[in-house]
């Protein structure tokens, strides 16, 4: 008998006070940064998109990741972008 785990999570992050901060001139750089971060943490990033005031991600952690610790560690960090 084999075990199979499939967990998909839709994450939504908004900018502080829902300000339209994510500019189209650098949003792809932000998306690439998030993609690289997910790869380094061993998450599968299936989809990323957003609006000037929020982002949507569809991610699947590897089965060896403990998901509650993933959420608490990732939401406690802020992404600060200048430029």
N, CA, C and O atoms as a GROMACS GRO file, in nm:
protein
  332
    1UNK      N    1   0.083  -0.118   0.000
    1UNK     CA    2   0.000   0.000   0.000
    1UNK      C    3   0.088   0.125   0.000
    1UNK      O    4   0.185   0.133   0.076
    2UNK      N    5   0.055   0.221  -0.084
    2UNK     CA    6   0.128   0.346  -0.091
    2UNK      C    7   0.045   0.459  -0.030
    2UNK      O    8  -0.078   0.460  -0.038
    3UNK      N    9   0.115   0.551   0.028
    3UNK     CA   10   0.048   0.671   0.077
    3UNK      C   11   0.065   0.781  -0.026
    3UNK      O   12   0.167   0.790  -0.094
    4UNK      N   13  -0.036   0.866  -0.036
    4UNK     CA   14  -0.032   0.978  -0.128
    4UNK      C   15  -0.080   1.102  -0.054
    4UNK      O   16  -0.187   1.102   0.007
    5UNK      N   17  -0.001   1.207  -0.060
    5UNK     CA   18  -0.037   1.332   0.005
    5UNK      C   19  -0.043   1.441  -0.101
    5UNK      O   20   0.050   1.458  -0.180
    6UNK      N   21  -0.153   1.514  -0.102
    6UNK     CA   22  -0.167   1.627  -0.193
    6UNK      C   23  -0.235   1.740  -0.116
    6UNK      O   24  -0.351   1.730  -0.077
    7UNK      N   25  -0.160   1.845  -0.095
    7UNK     CA   26  -0.212   1.959  -0.020
    7UNK      C   27  -0.187   2.085  -0.102
    7UNK      O   28  -0.072   2.117  -0.134
    8UNK      N   29  -0.293   2.155  -0.136
    8UNK     CA   30  -0.283   2.280  -0.210
    8UNK      C   31  -0.339   2.391  -0.124
    8UNK      O   32  -0.444   2.377  -0.063
    9UNK      N   33  -0.267   2.501  -0.121
    9UNK     CA   34  -0.308   2.613  -0.037
    9UNK      C   35  -0.310   2.740  -0.122
    9UNK      O   36  -0.215   2.772  -0.193
   10UNK      N   37  -0.420   2.812  -0.111
   10UNK     CA   38  -0.434   2.940  -0.179
   10UNK      C   39  -0.400   3.047  -0.076
   10UNK      O   40  -0.474   3.067   0.021
   11UNK      N   41  -0.288   3.117  -0.098
   11UNK     CA   42  -0.243   3.221  -0.006
   11UNK      C   43  -0.269   3.357  -0.067
   11UNK      O   44  -0.250   3.378  -0.186
   12UNK      N   45  -0.312   3.450   0.016
   12UNK     CA   46  -0.336   3.586  -0.029
   12UNK      C   47  -0.264   3.680   0.067
   12UNK      O   48  -0.285   3.674   0.188
   13UNK      N   49  -0.180   3.765   0.011
   13UNK     CA   50  -0.111   3.866   0.089
   13UNK      C   51  -0.154   4.003   0.037
   13UNK      O   52  -0.162   4.025  -0.084
   14UNK      N   53  -0.180   4.093   0.128
   14UNK     CA   54  -0.213   4.229   0.086
   14UNK      C   55  -0.103   4.325   0.131
   14UNK      O   56  -0.026   4.296   0.223
   15UNK      N   57  -0.099   4.438   0.065
   15UNK     CA   58  -0.005   4.543   0.105
   15UNK      C   59  -0.059   4.609   0.231
   15UNK      O   60  -0.177   4.596   0.264
   16UNK      N   61   0.027   4.680   0.300
   16UNK     CA   62  -0.014   4.748   0.423
   16UNK      C   63  -0.124   4.849   0.388
   16UNK      O   64  -0.110   4.931   0.298
   17UNK      N   65  -0.233   4.842   0.463
   17UNK     CA   66  -0.350   4.928   0.443
   17UNK      C   67  -0.410   4.917   0.303
   17UNK      O   68  -0.479   5.008   0.256
   18UNK      N   69  -0.383   4.806   0.238
   18UNK     CA   70  -0.434   4.779   0.101
   18UNK      C   71  -0.400   4.892   0.004
   18UNK      O   72  -0.477   4.922  -0.087
   19UNK      N   73  -0.284   4.953   0.024
   19UNK     CA   74  -0.240   5.058  -0.068
   19UNK      C   75  -0.198   4.995  -0.200
   19UNK      O   76  -0.140   4.886  -0.201
   20UNK      N   77  -0.225   5.061  -0.309
   20UNK     CA   78  -0.188   5.013  -0.442
   20UNK      C   79  -0.038   5.034  -0.462
   20UNK      O   80   0.004   5.127  -0.530
   21UNK      N   81   0.040   4.946  -0.401
   21UNK     CA   82   0.184   4.962  -0.396
   21UNK      C   83   0.259   4.882  -0.502
   21UNK      O   84   0.368   4.922  -0.545
   22UNK      N   85   0.204   4.771  -0.545
   22UNK     CA   86   0.272   4.682  -0.638
   22UNK      C   87   0.258   4.739  -0.780
   22UNK      O   88   0.152   4.732  -0.840
   23UNK      N   89   0.366   4.795  -0.829
   23UNK     CA   90   0.364   4.863  -0.958
   23UNK      C   91   0.396   4.766  -1.071
   23UNK      O   92   0.478   4.676  -1.054
   24UNK      N   93   0.332   4.784  -1.183
   24UNK     CA   94   0.351   4.693  -1.297
   24UNK      C   95   0.494   4.694  -1.350
   24UNK      O   96   0.537   4.599  -1.416
   25UNK      N   97   0.570   4.802  -1.323
   25UNK     CA   98   0.707   4.809  -1.374
   25UNK      C   99   0.801   4.712  -1.302
   25UNK      O  100   0.906   4.677  -1.357
   26UNK      N  101   0.766   4.666  -1.181
   26UNK     CA  102   0.853   4.574  -1.110
   26UNK      C  103   0.781   4.453  -1.050
   26UNK      O  104   0.842   4.378  -0.974
   27UNK      N  105   0.654   4.433  -1.083
   27UNK     CA  106   0.582   4.320  -1.024
   27UNK      C  107   0.641   4.186  -1.068
   27UNK      O  108   0.639   4.090  -0.991
   28UNK      N  109   0.693   4.177  -1.191
   28UNK     CA  110   0.750   4.049  -1.238
   28UNK      C  111   0.878   4.017  -1.162
   28UNK      O  112   0.910   3.900  -1.140
   29UNK      N  113   0.952   4.119  -1.123
   29UNK     CA  114   1.070   4.097  -1.041
   29UNK      C  115   1.030   4.042  -0.904
   29UNK      O  116   1.096   3.954  -0.850
   30UNK      N  117   0.921   4.095  -0.847
   30UNK     CA  118   0.867   4.045  -0.721
   30UNK      C  119   0.822   3.901  -0.735
   30UNK      O  120   0.852   3.818  -0.650
   31UNK      N  121   0.750   3.870  -0.842
   31UNK     CA  122   0.703   3.733  -0.865
   31UNK      C  123   0.821   3.636  -0.876
   31UNK      O  124   0.816   3.526  -0.822
   32UNK      N  125   0.926   3.678  -0.946
   32UNK     CA  126   1.045   3.593  -0.960
   32UNK      C  127   1.112   3.572  -0.824
   32UNK      O  128   1.158   3.462  -0.794
   33UNK      N  129   1.117   3.676  -0.742
   33UNK     CA  130   1.174   3.665  -0.609
   33UNK      C  131   1.095   3.564  -0.525
   33UNK      O  132   1.153   3.481  -0.456
   34UNK      N  133   0.963   3.571  -0.531
   34UNK     CA  134   0.879   3.478  -0.457
   34UNK      C  135   0.897   3.336  -0.510
   34UNK      O  136   0.903   3.241  -0.432
   35UNK      N  137   0.907   3.322  -0.642
   35UNK     CA  138   0.930   3.190  -0.702
   35UNK      C  139   1.062   3.131  -0.653
   35UNK      O  140   1.066   3.014  -0.615
   36UNK      N  141   1.167   3.209  -0.653
   36UNK     CA  142   1.297   3.161  -0.604
   36UNK      C  143   1.292   3.125  -0.457
   36UNK      O  144   1.352   3.026  -0.415
   37UNK      N  145   1.220   3.204  -0.379
   37UNK     CA  146   1.205   3.175  -0.237
   37UNK      C  147   1.134   3.042  -0.217
   37UNK      O  148   1.176   2.960  -0.135
   38UNK      N  149   1.026   3.020  -0.290
   38UNK     CA  150   0.952   2.894  -0.279
   38UNK      C  151   1.041   2.774  -0.315
   38UNK      O  152   1.038   2.672  -0.248
   39UNK      N  153   1.118   2.789  -0.420
   39UNK     CA  154   1.210   2.681  -0.459
   39UNK      C  155   1.311   2.654  -0.349
   39UNK      O  156   1.342   2.538  -0.321
   40UNK      N  157   1.364   2.759  -0.287
   40UNK     CA  158   1.464   2.739  -0.182
   40UNK      C  159   1.406   2.673  -0.058
   40UNK      O  160   1.478   2.609   0.017
   41UNK      N  161   1.275   2.689  -0.035
   41UNK     CA  162   1.208   2.630   0.081
   41UNK      C  163   1.140   2.497   0.048
   41UNK      O  164   1.074   2.438   0.133
   42UNK      N  165   1.158   2.452  -0.075
   42UNK     CA  166   1.102   2.323  -0.119
   42UNK      C  167   0.949   2.324  -0.126
   42UNK      O  168   0.885   2.224  -0.092
   43UNK      N  169   0.892   2.437  -0.171
   43UNK     CA  170   0.749   2.444  -0.198
   43UNK      C  171   0.730   2.442  -0.349
   43UNK      O  172   0.814   2.494  -0.423
   44UNK      N  173   0.621   2.382  -0.393
   44UNK     CA  174   0.588   2.387  -0.535
   44UNK      C  175   0.493   2.504  -0.556
   44UNK      O  176   0.382   2.503  -0.504
   45UNK      N  177   0.536   2.604  -0.630
   45UNK     CA  178   0.454   2.721  -0.662
   45UNK      C  179   0.388   2.697  -0.797
   45UNK      O  180   0.455   2.696  -0.901
   46UNK      N  181   0.258   2.676  -0.795
   46UNK     CA  182   0.186   2.648  -0.919
   46UNK      C  183   0.140   2.775  -0.987
   46UNK      O  184   0.137   2.782  -1.110
   47UNK      N  185   0.104   2.876  -0.909
   47UNK     CA  186   0.043   2.995  -0.968
   47UNK      C  187   0.072   3.116  -0.881
   47UNK      O  188   0.067   3.107  -0.758
   48UNK      N  189   0.104   3.228  -0.943
   48UNK     CA  190   0.119   3.354  -0.873
   48UNK      C  191   0.063   3.464  -0.962
   48UNK      O  192   0.090   3.469  -1.082
   49UNK      N  193  -0.014   3.551  -0.901
   49UNK     CA  194  -0.071   3.664  -0.973
   49UNK      C  195  -0.120   3.764  -0.870
   49UNK      O  196  -0.120   3.734  -0.750
   50UNK      N  197  -0.160   3.879  -0.914
   50UNK     CA  198  -0.207   3.975  -0.816
   50UNK      C  199  -0.255   4.104  -0.878
   50UNK      O  200  -0.263   4.120  -1.000
   51UNK      N  201  -0.285   4.195  -0.790
   51UNK     CA  202  -0.330   4.328  -0.823
   51UNK      C  203  -0.234   4.425  -0.753
   51UNK      O  204  -0.148   4.381  -0.677
   52UNK      N  205  -0.248   4.555  -0.777
   52UNK     CA  206  -0.156   4.649  -0.713
   52UNK      C  207  -0.160   4.647  -0.560
   52UNK      O  208  -0.067   4.695  -0.495
   53UNK      N  209  -0.267   4.590  -0.501
   53UNK     CA  210  -0.277   4.590  -0.356
   53UNK      C  211  -0.276   4.452  -0.291
   53UNK      O  212  -0.288   4.441  -0.169
   54UNK      N  213  -0.261   4.345  -0.370
   54UNK     CA  214  -0.255   4.211  -0.311
   54UNK      C  215  -0.200   4.108  -0.410
   54UNK      O  216  -0.196   4.130  -0.531
   55UNK      N  217  -0.156   3.994  -0.355
   55UNK     CA  218  -0.102   3.883  -0.435
   55UNK      C  219  -0.178   3.755  -0.403
   55UNK      O  220  -0.224   3.735  -0.290
   56UNK      N  221  -0.189   3.668  -0.502
   56UNK     CA  222  -0.244   3.534  -0.484
   56UNK      C  223  -0.135   3.433  -0.520
   56UNK      O  224  -0.066   3.448  -0.621
   57UNK      N  225  -0.120   3.331  -0.437
   57UNK     CA  226  -0.027   3.222  -0.466
   57UNK      C  227  -0.100   3.091  -0.446
   57UNK      O  228  -0.179   3.077  -0.352
   58UNK      N  229  -0.074   2.995  -0.532
   58UNK     CA  230  -0.122   2.859  -0.513
   58UNK      C  231   0.001   2.773  -0.494
   58UNK      O  232   0.079   2.753  -0.587
   59UNK      N  233   0.019   2.721  -0.374
   59UNK     CA  234   0.140   2.648  -0.340
   59UNK      C  235   0.106   2.510  -0.284
   59UNK      O  236  -0.003   2.486  -0.231
   60UNK      N  237   0.202   2.423  -0.298
   60UNK     CA  238   0.192   2.289  -0.240
   60UNK      C  239   0.325   2.257  -0.173
   60UNK      O  240   0.427   2.243  -0.241
   61UNK      N  241   0.325   2.244  -0.040
   61UNK     CA  242   0.449   2.208   0.027
   61UNK      C  243   0.478   2.059   0.007
   61UNK      O  244   0.387   1.980  -0.018
   62UNK      N  245   0.603   2.023   0.016
   62UNK     CA  246   0.640   1.882   0.010
   62UNK      C  247   0.585   1.812   0.134
   62UNK      O  248   0.569   1.876   0.238
   63UNK      N  249   0.556   1.684   0.125
   63UNK     CA  250   0.497   1.613   0.239
   63UNK      C  251   0.580   1.619   0.368
   63UNK      O  252   0.524   1.607   0.477
   64UNK      N  253   0.710   1.637   0.356
   64UNK     CA  254   0.791   1.640   0.478
   64UNK      C  255   0.785   1.773   0.551
   64UNK      O  256   0.837   1.786   0.662
   65UNK      N  257   0.721   1.875   0.489
   65UNK     CA  258   0.707   2.004   0.555
   65UNK      C  259   0.590   1.999   0.653
   65UNK      O  260   0.486   1.941   0.623
   66UNK      N  261   0.606   2.059   0.767
   66UNK     CA  262   0.497   2.067   0.864
   66UNK      C  263   0.425   2.197   0.838
   66UNK      O  264   0.480   2.305   0.862
   67UNK      N  265   0.302   2.190   0.790
   67UNK     CA  266   0.237   2.309   0.738
   67UNK      C  267   0.209   2.417   0.842
   67UNK      O  268   0.232   2.534   0.810
   68UNK      N  269   0.163   2.388   0.960
   68UNK     CA  270   0.143   2.499   1.056
   68UNK      C  271   0.269   2.580   1.081
   68UNK      O  272   0.263   2.702   1.098
   69UNK      N  273   0.384   2.514   1.084
   69UNK     CA  274   0.508   2.589   1.104
   69UNK      C  275   0.544   2.669   0.981
   69UNK      O  276   0.609   2.773   0.992
   70UNK      N  277   0.503   2.623   0.864
   70UNK     CA  278   0.528   2.697   0.740
   70UNK      C  279   0.452   2.829   0.744
   70UNK      O  280   0.509   2.934   0.717
   71UNK      N  281   0.324   2.824   0.778
   71UNK     CA  282   0.242   2.945   0.781
   71UNK      C  283   0.295   3.042   0.885
   71UNK      O  284   0.309   3.161   0.857
   72UNK      N  285   0.324   2.994   1.004
   72UNK     CA  286   0.368   3.086   1.109
   72UNK      C  287   0.501   3.149   1.075
   72UNK      O  288   0.522   3.267   1.104
   73UNK      N  289   0.592   3.074   1.015
   73UNK     CA  290   0.723   3.132   0.984
   73UNK      C  291   0.717   3.227   0.865
   73UNK      O  292   0.790   3.326   0.862
   74UNK      N  293   0.632   3.199   0.768
   74UNK     CA  294   0.627   3.283   0.648
   74UNK      C  295   0.544   3.409   0.670
   74UNK      O  296   0.576   3.513   0.613
   75UNK      N  297   0.441   3.402   0.751
   75UNK     CA  298   0.359   3.521   0.771
   75UNK      C  299   0.422   3.617   0.870
   75UNK      O  300   0.382   3.733   0.877
   76UNK      N  301   0.518   3.569   0.946
   76UNK     CA  302   0.583   3.659   1.042
   76UNK      C  303   0.691   3.743   0.976
   76UNK      O  304   0.741   3.838   1.035
   77UNK      N  305   0.728   3.708   0.853
   77UNK     CA  306   0.830   3.784   0.780
   77UNK      C  307   0.763   3.886   0.690
   77UNK      O  308   0.656   3.861   0.635
   78UNK      N  309   0.827   3.999   0.674
   78UNK     CA  310   0.778   4.100   0.581
   78UNK      C  311   0.872   4.106   0.462
   78UNK      O  312   0.994   4.092   0.476
   79UNK      N  313   0.815   4.126   0.345
   79UNK     CA  314   0.897   4.147   0.226
   79UNK      C  315   0.900   4.298   0.204
   79UNK      O  316   0.797   4.361   0.182
   80UNK      N  317   1.018   4.353   0.210
   80UNK     CA  318   1.035   4.496   0.191
   80UNK      C  319   1.108   4.517   0.059
   80UNK      O  320   1.216   4.462   0.038
   81UNK      N  321   1.049   4.596  -0.028
   81UNK     CA  322   1.106   4.617  -0.161
   81UNK      C  323   1.124   4.766  -0.182
   81UNK      O  324   1.032   4.845  -0.161
   82UNK      N  325   1.241   4.802  -0.224
   82UNK     CA  326   1.269   4.941  -0.259
   82UNK      C  327   1.311   4.942  -0.406
   82UNK      O  328   1.393   4.861  -0.447
   83UNK      N  329   1.257   5.030  -0.483
   83UNK     CA  330   1.298   5.043  -0.622
   83UNK      C  331   1.187   5.017  -0.711
   83UNK      O  332   1.203   5.023  -0.833
   0.00000   0.00000   0.00000
